[in-house]
Amino acid sequence: MPNPEHSSSEATRSQLEQKLREVDGRLRSELLARGFDPAQDENLALTAPLAKLYMERENLRAELKTLTGTDSFTGNETDS
């Protein structure tokens, strides 16, 4: 018999991961459009719109970390 609490937790985690991928993609795209290296986002003085995306991404990461107890998504999975 499936555990409803586990299913709910997995659904929440999946939704957070999807939202994080979307926000991370938007931030990376906006940084590239402005001539910045997305890998250097922590070292840049960001404009207000970019800073808002950056904070949204960091909040989602923190929420996921709290939910899972790990750093399961760094946003750099496609970087090699």
N, C-alpha and C positions, 0 to 999 in steps of 0.2 A: 504494500500500500504506500503510495507516494506521500512524502512528508510535505504538507502545505507550506510550512514555514521555510523549508529549504527551497521549494519552488519559488516562493515569493522573493527570497533573498537572491536567488539566481536571476530572476527576472529584473530585479532592481539593479543588480550588478551589470547585467547585460545592457540595460538602458543607460546606465552611467557610462559604461565603456563606449557605447555608440555615440552618446553626446560628447564625450571627451574626444573621440576621433574627429567628429565634426568641427568642434571648436579648435582643436589642434590644427586641422587642415586649413581652416579659415585664417588662423593666425600665421601659419607658415606662408600661405598664399599672399597675405597682406604684407608680410615682411619682405618677401621676394619682390613684390610689385614696387616696393619702395627702395629696392636695392640693398636690403639688409640680408645677412646670412642668418637663417632661422636657427642654426646651431648656436648662435651667439646671443639669443634672446635675453638671457639672464644678465648680460653685460651691456645692454643698450639702454639709452635714455629713450623710452618709448613715448610716442604721442598719446594723447588721451584715448582715442579709439583702440590703438594697439594695446595700451596698458589695460583697458577694460577686458579685451579678449585674453590677454595674458593672465589676469587675475581670475577670470572665469575658468580657464584651463587649470590653474593651480588649485582652485577650490574644488573642482571636479576630481582632480588627482587625490586631494586630501580626503574627500568623501569616499572615494573608492578604497583608499588605504585603510580608512576606518572600518569600512564594511568588510574588507577581505583580510585585513591585518598584514598585508604585503604591498609592496610597490609593484603591482601586477601590470601596470601600464605606464610607460614613461613617455609614450608618444614618438619614440625614436625607433620603433620596430622596423620601419622601412629603411632606416639608415644603415649602410654597411660599408 
